[in-house]
Every structure is written in structure tokens, then in C-alpha cells.
């Protein structure tokens, strides 16, 4: 009822405003007197006869006639038909028209406020006869009144939202928004109210804001029971009252998962069997638990919490399938234990105390049976270490290995050595008891360690390589003092001629390949053969070195240039080993400071100058360098001459000038006339100077001569024909016209001289038909001179 009252009051107010606008009288304004500069007349300002602010027009007019807006009137209009009204501005003459006589204003068509809410127009009263304005132009506005002609429209056709499951009543889900194009400042055309038409009783919507909330409690919003909901929201204008326009949208709401379900085993007891030879770390089997939740909330952990296999088995989680993987942690032995029982617990990795207690879990039992397998023999040790002296006799037993069959049968074992580890067959093993013995002598100085592999195989599986086992055996060769010591290096020793008695000239040391337990202890002494009338002595330093000293003063290089000193070296171990080393001492001339200057002739020869091989190498290098220089100079001289025409593309006219005029037709000495009389002489092609020679690439075509009946001028005709054919068929001819001049006519020619100066007869007396036989080049010439009615006759 209130709505109708408001509408009635609005209509009355509109009519009142229009009435006031139509009946409004002219507004008087003060006049001003203006003193003219030229005629000194007093002018009085005219009074404005009208003033309008705005007219109102209802949108979406459906009538057939023009819609009346209002009337424009000026005080200057006396009703005598002398005043004319002119309308300008937005839509003037198209949308809005005015009666020029009465001032009535109409709209020609229906208007839409949502397209344009108002129009600005200008009106003026003018004299109909003169066209002069009677008063200033007045601006007014035509404003459209809104009607409810637009339904609400939502921002999206489909909304997507989500809310956690187990949410409480009134939990915010999302908000929808609609827009109405009608005027929200006028009435309730744009006043919207939201409602839910589909989605009860799970969700609700606030009428004024469009906020969607949950309408049921946690127990009713369970994702595992129902995950997706489709809700339809309506927006109605006129504040939701009857008669308003409605728009709708769809909201797809999904319940997101929370961890409100614990994992559960699919069965309470699991059975597995595993061979006893399964490697550590291998998978025994998989168990599965299910969780109604998804994603992160469905992740679970498996744990072995009890049973007699806690230290033998382990369990882990496959993160892709959320299955429990049971694996072997220690080796199995069927002969010791044949089965195991395990207690397994499963629980969520990420528990949510709001929905589940931290103790939420499930239990299952796993029974594992160990299967008996025919196992290969097993050695008592992982590896063996043995020692043997290097002087041990062949056949000596070094040690023994032992392996047993772990199966109940206890089959006997056969032993052998892997010959890939003992290529030289130094060792052997007794097949029955595993004793290792020597087959060849040892030498510690050659190889101190031997690493071999011993193979154990059951006698009933000798042909099955899988039923074998191996063990490494490390054999250390112990040292025996069986090598004498020797001088550590070759010593180049010299003594000065002016050496004093007791002067030290060299320090020597020794080496021994043996490796005694307490280290080396070398003793040095002078050999008996060098002790008689000895010129030198050996003094042991006690640190495995010794010094060589002179026993007299002065040595003569010319008398004796070289002295040999024998030194006895012993190692001092049992059994003692001794050797004799010889030192070569040269006598040299030295300066005052004892520095060597000149030694014997051999020393001078070996130290001075270059060897013969070095000289030969230097001479060869010099010869090679000389040879390279000569070849380079020869290549520089052999330069190719540039051709007359560098490229076949570079072809141009070439003018060859010969400044020899000759003696005329009777001059027979200038050239060989016989060449013209006998064309056979010219058959041999000649190179041209105006083109690039290329006979090798383009050989000239064979010369063709046409035999004609013998005439007096046959030699000249054949010669010309031959030259024409040569030029026409020669591929080496230049790609431009070339003039070939043959000035000799021959003796006794029928045509006599070709020169017009020497010819006594007219052209009309000549027969030029034979020129047509010479080819197309002469046919035109024959046509010119063989006509019966020529210009010369006329």
C-alpha cells in the first residue's frame, strides 16, 4: 500500500512541476542605460521573456503519437504570428521537435534512460520576418524519468566456492553481487533483494548483501557422504516485492576435506613367505590400509610395534600408494628360525585434534614364513691372512681355510683356487681339507703380498656355479736376508794432484733389497786386494755411509791417471751377506780451492766439443733450410702470364689497327696471293687476338667445302664461302659483329674490279643473280642490283 501511495505522490509532483514550468511568467530584469560613443543614444536592454531549467519525460514511451514534453513561450510573442521558436542542442530536429509557431515541444520516439539519462537543449525566439533574435538564447534540460525495465544481472553466470566439511552453522562460503541498470536514486527499481531458490537446507543467503553461509551443523556437512552442491541464488528488484524483475546465478559449492577419518587395515592378518637367501633390504610384501580422507589427510605411517621379528624386519610407507612395504633388515637362516610374527600399527601422518584424537590408529598382524633354500657352503671367516717365509720350500703348507654346508644335509665341500687370482700358479689347495701350500718358490723382493681367492663347492653341485662361495686369502711373504748390499749409485770420484794425506774425497752409501725387522746396518771396509800399498782408505761413519780418504800426499796425473779402489760392504744380519764394490778415482788438476780444472785425456774428450751425431744433425738442418729457400725462389719465378681476356664474361670490341696501306690491287708483294687462290692453305685455324684462346675447350668444327663447277672466280667464291661458314660455326667467335675484309679479287675475275673507280661498265650490265647463291647475307645485295627498272636507268 505504501508503494502505491509513493507512486501517486510522485505523479502529482511531476504534474505540478510541469504546470509551474509552463505557466511561469517572464522574469523582469533591471535595465541599464548605455551612453553611445557615436550617436549618443540611450539604449534600453530588452527583458528576457522566458527561463526554463528542465523538463521531465518518461522513458520507454509506447504511444503512437509524439510524446508531449511541454510548451515554450516568450513575452515577446503577442500572438500575432510574428514570433518563431528555434530549437537547437542534443537531438534537436531528430529526437525533439518544436512547433515554431506555438512553442510546443515533443519527443519523436521512445527513449531509454539507461542509454542517456538527460538531454541539453537550447531555445530562442526570433522574428519570423527578419530572422533576428528577439531575446537571448535559453538552455534547458530534458530529463528522463526511470521505469523498472531492467532485471538484475549478476557479475558471473556461474560462481565456484568451497567450504571445509564439518563447518559450523553460519560459516561464510562466498558472496554474489548483482547490478540493476535502473535509476537507484528514483524509487525501488534498483533496490535488490537476494534469495536462495535451490540449495536448501544446506546453505542460506543474506537478502541485502548476497553472502552465502552454511545452514546445517558439522554432522550434516560430511564430504565423505556428499562433496558437491549446486546452489541457485536469485536477485529481485523493487526490494523483492511483487512485480519486481528477477535475475539468477548458479553457485557450485564443494566441501573440502579435513582429517576426520582414521586409516583402517583391509584385513587383520597378513601372510608372507620369503626364501632364506633373500638379500638384506629386499621387499618381503606390501600391506594396505584405507582412509576415507584424501590428499594430505590420507597420508599414513606404518610401524612395527611388536612380535619376534622387530630386529629382523622393517616397514616403510610408499608415499604414492600409501601402502606399507615390509623389508628384510637382517639375513635369515631357515635352520635357526623358520617363521616370524609381527604387530603392525598404522596412523595418520598429519592428525587433526579437532576431529580425531592423536591415538587414532589401527593394528594388524603379519606372519612371515622362512623357506628353506639349498645354500652354498659358508666359510668360517670373511677373509684369511697367512704368512710364509720367502725361502720356504715347495710343498710347504701355509695355512688352511674351512667352509661347511649350512643345510641340514651337511654335504662335503671341495676347495679350489680361482686361477684368475693366481695366474702363475704359485699356490695350491688340497680339495678335501682346504690346506694351502706352495707350488713355486717365492721372492719377497719381487712381490711381497699375494691375494688369492679360494672357492668352496658342494660335491653334489660341482656343475652349478651358483652353489659356490668365495673367500679372499691374503698371503704375506716374510723377508729372509738373501741379498747382499750394493753401492747406492755409480760414483764419479776424482782426486787432485795436490791432494794432502788424509783428505776426504768421496762419501758412499749402500742399498739392500731385503727388509730386516730392525732396519739396515751396513759395514764398509777396504778389500784385501786394495790394502797392499794402498793409496786410499775407507772409514765407516756408523750411519750406513763411509768416507774415502787419501793415504799419501800428491798424485801424478801423467804417471797414473786412474786408481781402482775395492770396497767390501756387509749387512750385519744373519746370514750375513757381503759384496764388493769398485770405485774409479781419476787424478785431475785442480786450482788452489780444490776445484777440478783438467782431468785425463778421456775426460777432456768426453767433455769438450760436440759429438759426431750432433754435428751431423746440425748439417742436415742446414741442408733442409737451403732446399726450402731454393724451392721458394723457383715457385716465385714460375708465375702464370695473365691472358688477354681474363674472363669469358669480359668481352668487348677490340680494334686492331694496321697502318700499312698497301700498294693497291696490283701490289702482289705485300702478301702471299697464293693463299687467296688456293683456300686449302687456309684450312688450318689460327688463333685470334681479340678473344681468349680456348681451342682445348672448344675445338673448331671441321672445315666443310662445297664443291661447285669450275669457274674463273671459283677460288674467290670458295674462299668467301669457307670464311662465312667458319665465322658462323666457330663457337670461339666473339658475341658481336666482326668485319672481315678481303681486298684481293683475283686475276681474270668475271666481275673485274669491285672498285667503282675502276669499273667502266654500269651496274645494269652485270648479272648479280649468282650472289643469291652465296647465302642470305648476299641475297639482299643481289635484290638491290639485279632489278630491271633501277634508279640508274631512270
ChimeraX attribute file (.defattr): number of C-alpha atoms within 10 A of each C-alpha:
attribute: neighborCount
match mode: 1-to-1
recipient: residues
	/A:1	5
	/A:2	7
	/A:3	11
	/A:4	9
	/A:5	10
	/A:6	11
	/A:7	12
	/A:8	12
	/A:9	10
	/A:10	14
	/A:11	11
	/A:12	10
	/A:13	12
	/A:14	16
	/A:15	12
	/A:16	12
	/A:17	13
	/A:18	17
	/A:19	13
	/A:20	11
	/A:21	18
	/A:22	15
	/A:23	11
	/A:24	13
	/A:25	14
	/A:26	15
	/A:27	12
	/A:28	11
	/A:29	11
	/A:30	9
	/A:31	11
	/A:32	11
	/A:33	10
	/A:34	12
	/A:35	11
	/A:36	10
	/A:37	7
	/A:38	6
	/A:39	7
	/A:40	9
	/A:41	11
	/A:42	10
	/A:43	12
	/A:44	11
	/A:45	12
	/A:46	15
	/A:47	17
	/A:48	18
	/A:49	20
	/A:50	22
	/A:51	19
	/A:52	14
	/A:53	10
	/A:54	18
	/A:55	21
	/A:56	17
	/A:57	23
	/A:58	16
	/A:59	20
	/A:60	16
	/A:61	15
	/A:62	11
	/A:63	9
	/A:64	9
	/A:65	11
	/A:66	17
	/A:67	18
	/A:68	14
	/A:69	19
	/A:70	18
	/A:71	18
	/A:72	22
	/A:73	22
	/A:74	20
	/A:75	16
	/A:76	19
	/A:77	19
	/A:78	9
	/A:79	10
	/A:80	7
	/A:81	13
	/A:82	14
	/A:83	24
	/A:84	21
	/A:85	22
	/A:86	20
	/A:87	23
	/A:88	17
	/A:89	15
	/A:90	16
	/A:91	15
	/A:92	18
	/A:93	14
	/A:94	10
	/A:95	15
	/A:96	23
	/A:97	21
	/A:98	22
	/A:99	15
	/A:100	18
	/A:101	18
	/A:102	16
	/A:103	22
	/A:104	16
	/A:105	20
	/A:106	19
	/A:107	21
	/A:108	17
	/A:109	17
	/A:110	17
	/A:111	19
	/A:112	17
	/A:113	21
	/A:114	15
	/A:115	8
	/A:116	10
	/A:117	15
	/A:118	20
	/A:119	18
	/A:120	15
	/A:121	18
	/A:122	15
	/A:123	22
	/A:124	21
	/A:125	29
	/A:126	22
	/A:127	17
	/A:128	16
	/A:129	10
	/A:130	8
	/A:131	11
	/A:132	10
	/A:133	16
	/A:134	21
	/A:135	19
	/A:136	15
	/A:137	17
	/A:138	17
	/A:139	17
	/A:140	16
	/A:141	17
	/A:142	19
	/A:143	18
	/A:144	20
	/A:145	17
	/A:146	21
	/A:147	18
	/A:148	20
	/A:149	17
	/A:150	19
	/A:151	21
	/A:152	26
	/A:153	19
	/A:154	19
	/A:155	12
	/A:156	14
	/A:157	10
	/A:158	14
	/A:159	18
	/A:160	13
	/A:161	14
	/A:162	17
	/A:163	18
	/A:164	17
	/A:165	23
	/A:166	20
	/A:167	19
	/A:168	17
	/A:169	16
	/A:170	15
	/A:171	16
	/A:172	17
	/A:173	19
	/A:174	17
	/A:175	15
	/A:176	21
	/A:177	16
	/A:178	21
	/A:179	17
	/A:180	22
	/A:181	16
	/A:182	22
	/A:183	19
	/A:184	13
	/A:185	10
	/A:186	14
	/A:187	18
	/A:188	19
	/A:189	25
	/A:190	25
	/A:191	23
	/A:192	29
	/A:193	22
	/A:194	25
	/A:195	19
	/A:196	21
	/A:197	12
	/A:198	17
	/A:199	16
	/A:200	13
	/A:201	10
	/A:202	16
	/A:203	21
	/A:204	25
	/A:205	23
	/A:206	14
	/A:207	18
	/A:208	13
	/A:209	14
	/A:210	22
	/A:211	16
	/A:212	24
	/A:213	20
	/A:214	21
	/A:215	20
	/A:216	19
	/A:217	16
	/A:218	14
	/A:219	10
	/A:220	15
	/A:221	22
	/A:222	19
	/A:223	19
	/A:224	14
	/A:225	8
	/A:226	12
	/A:227	15
	/A:228	13
	/A:229	16
	/A:230	13
	/A:231	21
	/A:232	17
	/A:233	21
	/A:234	25
	/A:235	30
	/A:236	27
	/A:237	26
	/A:238	19
	/A:239	19
	/A:240	19
	/A:241	14
	/A:242	9
	/A:243	10
	/A:244	22
	/A:245	21
	/A:246	18
	/A:247	19
	/A:248	21
	/A:249	20
	/A:250	18
	/A:251	23
	/A:252	14
	/A:253	20
	/A:254	19
	/A:255	20
	/A:256	16
	/A:257	21
	/A:258	21
	/A:259	23
	/A:260	22
	/A:261	20
	/A:262	24
	/A:263	22
	/A:264	19
	/A:265	18
	/A:266	12
	/A:267	12
	/A:268	12
	/A:269	15
	/A:270	17
	/A:271	12
	/A:272	15
	/A:273	15
	/A:274	18
	/A:275	15
	/A:276	20
	/A:277	16
	/A:278	18
	/A:279	14
	/A:280	14
	/A:281	14
	/A:282	13
	/A:283	17
	/A:284	18
	/A:285	17
	/A:286	16
	/A:287	21
	/A:288	18
	/A:289	21
	/A:290	16
	/A:291	19
	/A:292	15
	/A:293	19
	/A:294	14
	/A:295	9
	/A:296	13
	/A:297	21
	/A:298	23
	/A:299	24
	/A:300	24
	/A:301	21
	/A:302	26
	/A:303	17
	/A:304	22
	/A:305	12
	/A:306	13
	/A:307	15
	/A:308	12
	/A:309	20
	/A:310	15
	/A:311	11
	/A:312	14
	/A:313	21
	/A:314	21
	/A:315	22
	/A:316	16
	/A:317	20
	/A:318	15
	/A:319	11
	/A:320	7
	/A:321	9
	/A:322	19
	/A:323	20
	/A:324	23
	/A:325	18
	/A:326	23
	/A:327	19
	/A:328	21
	/A:329	18
	/A:330	15
	/A:331	13
	/A:332	22
	/A:333	19
	/A:334	18
	/A:335	14
	/A:336	7
	/A:337	11
	/A:338	15
	/A:339	17
	/A:340	18
	/A:341	17
	/A:342	21
	/A:343	18
	/A:344	22
	/A:345	18
	/A:346	23
	/A:347	23
	/A:348	24
	/A:349	13
	/A:350	14
	/A:351	22
	/A:352	15
	/A:353	12
	/A:354	10
	/A:355	13
	/A:356	14
	/A:357	12
	/A:358	13
	/A:359	11
	/A:360	14
	/A:361	16
	/A:362	17
	/A:363	19
	/A:364	19
	/A:365	18
	/A:366	19
	/A:367	16
	/A:368	20
	/A:369	18
	/A:370	20
	/A:371	17
	/A:372	17
	/A:373	15
	/A:374	13
	/A:375	17
	/A:376	24
	/A:377	25
	/A:378	19
	/A:379	20
	/A:380	12
	/A:381	11
	/A:382	10
	/A:383	14
	/A:384	17
	/A:385	11
	/A:386	14
	/A:387	14
	/A:388	19
	/A:389	15
	/A:390	20
	/A:391	16
	/A:392	18
	/A:393	14
	/A:394	14
	/A:395	14
	/A:396	14
	/A:397	18
	/A:398	18
	/A:399	17
	/A:400	15
	/A:401	20
	/A:402	16
	/A:403	24
	/A:404	18
	/A:405	19
	/A:406	18
	/A:407	16
	/A:408	10
	/A:409	8
	/A:410	11
	/A:411	17
	/A:412	15
	/A:413	25
	/A:414	22
	/A:415	25
	/A:416	18
	/A:417	22
	/A:418	14
	/A:419	15
	/A:420	10
	/A:421	14
	/A:422	15
	/A:423	10
	/A:424	10
	/A:425	14
	/A:426	15
	/A:427	22
	/A:428	21
	/A:429	23
	/A:430	15
	/A:431	16
	/A:432	11
	/A:433	14
	/A:434	22
	/A:435	16
	/A:436	24
	/A:437	20
	/A:438	19
	/A:439	17
	/A:440	16
	/A:441	13
	/A:442	20
	/A:443	17
	/A:444	19
	/A:445	15
	/A:446	8
	/A:447	11
	/A:448	14
	/A:449	13
	/A:450	16
	/A:451	12
	/A:452	19
	/A:453	20
	/A:454	23
	/A:455	23
	/A:456	29
	/A:457	28
	/A:458	23
	/A:459	12
	/A:460	12
	/A:461	14
	/A:462	14
	/A:463	11
	/A:464	11
	/A:465	10
	/A:466	11
	/A:467	16
	/A:468	20
	/A:469	19
	/A:470	21
	/A:471	21
	/A:472	16
	/A:473	20
	/A:474	16
	/A:475	18
	/A:476	18
	/A:477	21
	/A:478	18
	/A:479	19
	/A:480	19
	/A:481	19
	/A:482	18
	/A:483	17
	/A:484	18
	/A:485	26
	/A:486	21
	/A:487	19
	/A:488	12
	/A:489	10
	/A:490	11
	/A:491	14
	/A:492	10
	/A:493	15
	/A:494	19
	/A:495	28
	/A:496	24
	/A:497	22
	/A:498	17
	/A:499	21
	/A:500	16
	/A:501	14
	/A:502	14
	/A:503	16
	/A:504	18
	/A:505	16
	/A:506	17
	/A:507	16
	/A:508	20
	/A:509	20
	/A:510	22
	/A:511	16
	/A:512	20
	/A:513	15
	/A:514	18
	/A:515	15
	/A:516	16
	/A:517	7
	/A:518	7
	/A:519	9
	/A:520	17
	/A:521	17
	/A:522	24
	/A:523	21
	/A:524	24
	/A:525	17
	/A:526	20
	/A:527	18
	/A:528	11
	/A:529	11
	/A:530	16
	/A:531	14
	/A:532	8
	/A:533	8
	/A:534	14
	/A:535	17
	/A:536	22
	/A:537	19
	/A:538	22
	/A:539	16
	/A:540	17
	/A:541	15
	/A:542	11
	/A:543	11
	/A:544	17
	/A:545	17
	/A:546	21
	/A:547	17
	/A:548	22
	/A:549	20
	/A:550	20
	/A:551	17
	/A:552	14
	/A:553	14
	/A:554	15
	/A:555	20
	/A:556	14
	/A:557	18
	/A:558	10
	/A:559	8
	/A:560	11
	/A:561	19
	/A:562	17
	/A:563	15
	/A:564	13
	/A:565	21
	/A:566	18
	/A:567	24
	/A:568	19
	/A:569	25
	/A:570	20
	/A:571	26
	/A:572	15
	/A:573	16
	/A:574	10
	/A:575	11
	/A:576	12
	/A:577	16
	/A:578	17
	/A:579	14
	/A:580	17
	/A:581	16
	/A:582	15
	/A:583	18
	/A:584	15
	/A:585	19
	/A:586	20
	/A:587	27
	/A:588	26
	/A:589	21
	/A:590	17
	/A:591	13
	/A:592	8
	/A:593	6
	/A:594	14
	/A:595	11
	/A:596	16
	/A:597	10
	/A:598	15
	/A:599	20
	/A:600	16
	/A:601	10
	/A:602	9
	/A:603	12
	/A:604	11
	/A:605	11
	/A:606	10
	/A:607	10
	/A:608	8
	/A:609	8
	/A:610	10
	/A:611	11
	/A:612	8
	/A:613	8
	/A:614	9
	/A:615	10
	/A:616	10
	/A:617	10
	/A:618	10
	/A:619	10
	/A:620	11
	/A:621	11
	/A:622	10
	/A:623	10
	/A:624	10
	/A:625	10
	/A:626	11
	/A:627	11
	/A:628	10
	/A:629	10
	/A:630	10
	/A:631	10
	/A:632	10
	/A:633	10
	/A:634	10
	/A:635	9
	/A:636	8
	/A:637	8
	/A:638	8
	/A:639	8
	/A:640	6
	/A:641	6
	/A:642	7
	/A:643	10
	/A:644	11
	/A:645	15
	/A:646	10
	/A:647	9
	/A:648	9
	/A:649	7
	/A:650	9
	/A:651	15
	/A:652	12
	/A:653	12
	/A:654	11
	/A:655	7
	/A:656	8
	/A:657	6
	/A:658	6
	/A:659	6
	/A:660	7
	/A:661	7
	/A:662	12
	/A:663	10
	/A:664	10
	/A:665	13
	/A:666	10
	/A:667	11
	/A:668	13
	/A:669	9
	/A:670	12
	/A:671	10
	/A:672	9
	/A:673	13
	/A:674	11
	/A:675	12
	/A:676	20
	/A:677	19
	/A:678	13
	/A:679	18
	/A:680	14
	/A:681	10
	/A:682	13
	/A:683	13
	/A:684	8
	/A:685	13
	/A:686	9
	/A:687	11
	/A:688	10
	/A:689	11
	/A:690	16
	/A:691	19
	/A:692	19
	/A:693	16
	/A:694	12
	/A:695	13
	/A:696	7
	/A:697	8
	/A:698	11
	/A:699	12
	/A:700	15
	/A:701	12
	/A:702	12
	/A:703	14
	/A:704	11
	/A:705	13
	/A:706	8
	/A:707	8
	/A:708	9
	/A:709	7
	/A:710	8
	/A:711	10
	/A:712	13
	/A:713	17
	/A:714	16
	/A:715	17
	/A:716	19
	/A:717	17
	/A:718	21
	/A:719	19
	/A:720	16
	/A:721	16
	/A:722	20
	/A:723	16
	/A:724	16
	/A:725	14
	/A:726	19
	/A:727	14
	/A:728	10
	/A:729	13
	/A:730	15
	/A:731	15
	/A:732	18
	/A:733	16
	/A:734	17
	/A:735	10
	/A:736	9
	/A:737	8
	/A:738	11
	/A:739	6
	/A:740	9
	/A:741	6
	/A:742	10
	/A:743	10
	/A:744	17
	/A:745	19
	/A:746	19
	/A:747	13
	/A:748	10
	/A:749	14
	/A:750	11
	/A:751	12
	/A:752	14
	/A:753	17
	/A:754	12
	/A:755	10
	/A:756	10
	/A:757	7
	/A:758	9
	/A:759	12
	/A:760	9
	/A:761	9
	/A:762	10
	/A:763	15
	/A:764	15
	/A:765	8
	/A:766	12
	/A:767	12
	/A:768	20
	/A:769	15
	/A:770	10
	/A:771	18
	/A:772	15
	/A:773	12
	/A:774	16
	/A:775	11
	/A:776	11
	/A:777	12
	/A:778	15
	/A:779	16
	/A:780	12
	/A:781	14
	/A:782	19
	/A:783	13
	/A:784	10
	/A:785	17
	/A:786	17
	/A:787	11
	/A:788	8
	/A:789	10
	/A:790	12
	/A:791	8
	/A:792	8
	/A:793	9
	/A:794	5
